[in-house]
Amino acid sequence: MTAAALATLAVRYLLVMLFFPFSAADKMFNFDGAVAQARQIAPNTIAVVLIMAGVATEILMPLGILTGIADRAAAFVMAGYCMVTALLWKQFWKPGDFWRAGDSKARDLFWDFLKNFSLAGGFLMLVVGAHGTIGTFLADPFASSHPYSQEGAP
C-alpha cells in the first residue's frame, strides 16, 4: 500500500472511529442502557429495533467507507444517521438553560448537536468527492470512489 493510500485510510478512519468500534461496542456491551435511552422517543420493542439498526449502521457503513466498497452510499447513510441522531437525541432547545451562567445541559447538547452535523458534512464530502457533484453520486450511488487506487498518483 502506498503512502498516499495509507494517508487516505488514516483520514477515513479518523472520520469513522467514533462509530467503529467505539459507539457500536458501547451499544452492544451496554445494550440495556442504549435501549433505555432509545425509549425516550419510542416504545420498548421499537427502541430495541432502533438500537439494533444503530449497531448495524455503526459497523457496516464504516466498513464500507474504510474498504471503499460502496463507500459513497455508506457515507450518505452515515450523514443521514448523524443528522437524525442529532435531531432525536441532541435536542439542545428543550432544557431551557442555554443562556444560564455556569453549567448548562442545553449547551452540552448543543456542542454534541453541532458535532453530529459536522460529521455529516465530512461524510457528505465523501459522497460528492473533492471535485464531484451530487449528480455524480446519484448517477451511480453504489459505485466505489476507489480511494486507494494508484490513478493520478505521482
Secondary structure, 3 states (H helix, E strand, C coil): CCHHHHHHHHHHHHHHCHHHHHHHHHHHHCHHHHHHHHCCCCCHHHHHHHHHHHHHHHHHHHHHHHHCCCHHHHHHHHHHHHHHHHHHHCCCCCCCCCCCCCCCHHHHHHHHHHHHHHHHHHHHHHHHCCCCCHHHHHHCCCCCCCCCCCCCCC
